[in-house]
Amino acid sequence: MVVLSPCDRLTKGLILSETIFAPEGGWRVRILDLSGGAEDNIVEEVGGFPDLIQANAFARAYVRDSIERCRMPGLSAADILKAWFSFGEDAEVLEAGDQGWRSANELDDFAAHAATPMERDWRAFDPRRGGDEDDEA
């Protein structure tokens, strides 16, 4: 039997709380096509996230990558956002309530500051990757 200190119990409890209330099958992230090209603007739903932290990180990186694909030399932050709202993809964590990441909270910052490759690497958080890291580069 493992005996945990009060500090370990608290830490383990916080980590556990991210998974204990997960929906059946794990957390899901919905990808939305802002151009209106998909039915109900839904492109796909990515499921199987073991915890809310990973689902939030995936959604954030996915949107960050989408905004970077709209970034062109000479565009202002406002122009980048205009392009993203016309052609980009948004992401939302389903059934997460106030704990789910929201793109609206960071859009201005994302448009104003270019992302690093690590900040836009949503594939690192994708539960579908199955260990074959070189599939999509």
Contacts in CASP RR format, 6 or more apart in sequence:
PFRMAT RR
TARGET T0000
AUTHOR 0000-0000-0000
METHOD contacts of the structure
MODEL  1
MVVLSPCDRLTKGLILSETIFAPEGGWRVRILDLSGGAEDNIVEEVGGFP
DLIQANAFARAYVRDSIERCRMPGLSAADILKAWFSFGEDAEVLEAGDQG
WRSANELDDFAAHAATPMERDWRAFDPRRGGDEDDEA
4 12 0 8 1.000
15 51 0 8 1.000
18 51 0 8 1.000
18 52 0 8 1.000
18 53 0 8 1.000
19 50 0 8 1.000
19 51 0 8 1.000
19 52 0 8 1.000
22 49 0 8 1.000
22 50 0 8 1.000
22 51 0 8 1.000
22 52 0 8 1.000
23 94 0 8 1.000
23 95 0 8 1.000
25 47 0 8 1.000
25 48 0 8 1.000
26 47 0 8 1.000
26 48 0 8 1.000
26 49 0 8 1.000
26 50 0 8 1.000
27 47 0 8 1.000
27 48 0 8 1.000
27 49 0 8 1.000
27 50 0 8 1.000
27 51 0 8 1.000
27 52 0 8 1.000
27 54 0 8 1.000
27 55 0 8 1.000
27 93 0 8 1.000
27 94 0 8 1.000
27 95 0 8 1.000
27 96 0 8 1.000
28 45 0 8 1.000
28 46 0 8 1.000
28 47 0 8 1.000
28 48 0 8 1.000
28 49 0 8 1.000
28 55 0 8 1.000
28 93 0 8 1.000
28 94 0 8 1.000
28 95 0 8 1.000
29 45 0 8 1.000
29 46 0 8 1.000
29 47 0 8 1.000
29 49 0 8 1.000
29 55 0 8 1.000
29 58 0 8 1.000
29 59 0 8 1.000
29 62 0 8 1.000
29 91 0 8 1.000
29 92 0 8 1.000
29 93 0 8 1.000
29 94 0 8 1.000
30 42 0 8 1.000
30 44 0 8 1.000
30 45 0 8 1.000
30 91 0 8 1.000
30 92 0 8 1.000
30 94 0 8 1.000
31 42 0 8 1.000
31 43 0 8 1.000
31 44 0 8 1.000
31 45 0 8 1.000
31 46 0 8 1.000
31 62 0 8 1.000
31 89 0 8 1.000
31 90 0 8 1.000
31 91 0 8 1.000
32 38 0 8 1.000
32 41 0 8 1.000
32 42 0 8 1.000
32 43 0 8 1.000
32 89 0 8 1.000
32 90 0 8 1.000
32 91 0 8 1.000
32 92 0 8 1.000
33 41 0 8 1.000
33 42 0 8 1.000
33 43 0 8 1.000
33 88 0 8 1.000
33 89 0 8 1.000
34 41 0 8 1.000
34 84 0 8 1.000
34 85 0 8 1.000
34 86 0 8 1.000
34 87 0 8 1.000
34 88 0 8 1.000
34 89 0 8 1.000
34 90 0 8 1.000
35 86 0 8 1.000
35 87 0 8 1.000
35 88 0 8 1.000
43 89 0 8 1.000
45 94 0 8 1.000
46 58 0 8 1.000
46 126 0 8 1.000
46 127 0 8 1.000
46 128 0 8 1.000
47 127 0 8 1.000
47 128 0 8 1.000
48 127 0 8 1.000
49 55 0 8 1.000
49 58 0 8 1.000
49 125 0 8 1.000
49 127 0 8 1.000
50 127 0 8 1.000
52 93 0 8 1.000
52 96 0 8 1.000
52 99 0 8 1.000
52 100 0 8 1.000
54 125 0 8 1.000
54 127 0 8 1.000
55 93 0 8 1.000
55 96 0 8 1.000
55 100 0 8 1.000
55 101 0 8 1.000
56 93 0 8 1.000
56 96 0 8 1.000
56 99 0 8 1.000
56 100 0 8 1.000
56 101 0 8 1.000
57 101 0 8 1.000
57 125 0 8 1.000
58 91 0 8 1.000
58 122 0 8 1.000
58 125 0 8 1.000
58 126 0 8 1.000
59 91 0 8 1.000
59 92 0 8 1.000
59 93 0 8 1.000
59 100 0 8 1.000
59 101 0 8 1.000
59 103 0 8 1.000
60 91 0 8 1.000
60 101 0 8 1.000
60 103 0 8 1.000
60 106 0 8 1.000
61 119 0 8 1.000
61 120 0 8 1.000
61 121 0 8 1.000
61 122 0 8 1.000
61 124 0 8 1.000
61 125 0 8 1.000
62 89 0 8 1.000
62 91 0 8 1.000
62 122 0 8 1.000
63 89 0 8 1.000
63 90 0 8 1.000
63 91 0 8 1.000
63 103 0 8 1.000
63 106 0 8 1.000
63 110 0 8 1.000
64 110 0 8 1.000
64 115 0 8 1.000
64 119 0 8 1.000
64 120 0 8 1.000
64 122 0 8 1.000
65 115 0 8 1.000
65 120 0 8 1.000
65 121 0 8 1.000
65 122 0 8 1.000
66 84 0 8 1.000
66 88 0 8 1.000
66 89 0 8 1.000
66 90 0 8 1.000
67 80 0 8 1.000
67 81 0 8 1.000
67 84 0 8 1.000
67 88 0 8 1.000
67 107 0 8 1.000
67 110 0 8 1.000
67 111 0 8 1.000
67 115 0 8 1.000
68 114 0 8 1.000
68 115 0 8 1.000
68 120 0 8 1.000
69 88 0 8 1.000
70 80 0 8 1.000
70 83 0 8 1.000
70 84 0 8 1.000
70 87 0 8 1.000
70 88 0 8 1.000
71 80 0 8 1.000
71 114 0 8 1.000
72 80 0 8 1.000
72 83 0 8 1.000
75 83 0 8 1.000
77 108 0 8 1.000
77 111 0 8 1.000
77 112 0 8 1.000
78 111 0 8 1.000
80 111 0 8 1.000
81 107 0 8 1.000
81 108 0 8 1.000
81 111 0 8 1.000
84 107 0 8 1.000
84 111 0 8 1.000
90 103 0 8 1.000
91 103 0 8 1.000
92 100 0 8 1.000
92 102 0 8 1.000
92 103 0 8 1.000
93 100 0 8 1.000
93 101 0 8 1.000
123 129 0 8 1.000
123 133 0 8 1.000
123 136 0 8 1.000
129 135 0 8 1.000
END
